């Protein structure tokens, strides 16, 4: 079996050149490029056109969720609770680096828009304790719920979830007005344009 030495990046590349055939090296570099580019590709998948100006279907509203106290609810009941208010739905997970790194900017935006916007955090974590710990450790404000079925659920399928965090803006009538933003900067542009 081939064992890679613990070397600085430049010396490691020289080691690879000396020990791998040109074909294997090209294949390895191609693989690294594909892996590095895949997040950008996933983030740029087009949003299904059926999402804009639509309410969520009943199959999505029946999605099981729990709040921080462990009380069972559905996605539809959660949306109903905030009926008549603009909602930013943040689909996220505790294991998502981009979700955690992006939260401080989102928190700043929340402070600026909290008078007219509810921030609804919907986690796709399968581990309830990690979800709760992350909220506590990072002092995450907002309304928090966790989908009990993880990533693979009717909501993820309906919105073609390909990346987290995923921000979806829902108007006062419960209709999706912005089905996909992935950074707080993009979200800010959508919220400011909508006001």
KALINFEN-V153117 format. One line per field, one symbol per residue. ss: DSSP state (~ for helix, > for strand, _ for the rest). Layout:
ss->???
//
This chain:
ss->________~~~~~~~~~~~__~~~~~~~~~~~~~~~~~~~~~~_____~~~______~~~~__>>>>____>>>~~~~~~~____>>>>>>>____~~~~~~~~~~~~~~~~~___>>>>>>>____~~~~~~~~~~_____>>>>>______~~~~~_______>>>>>_____>>>>>>__~~~~~~~~~~~_
//
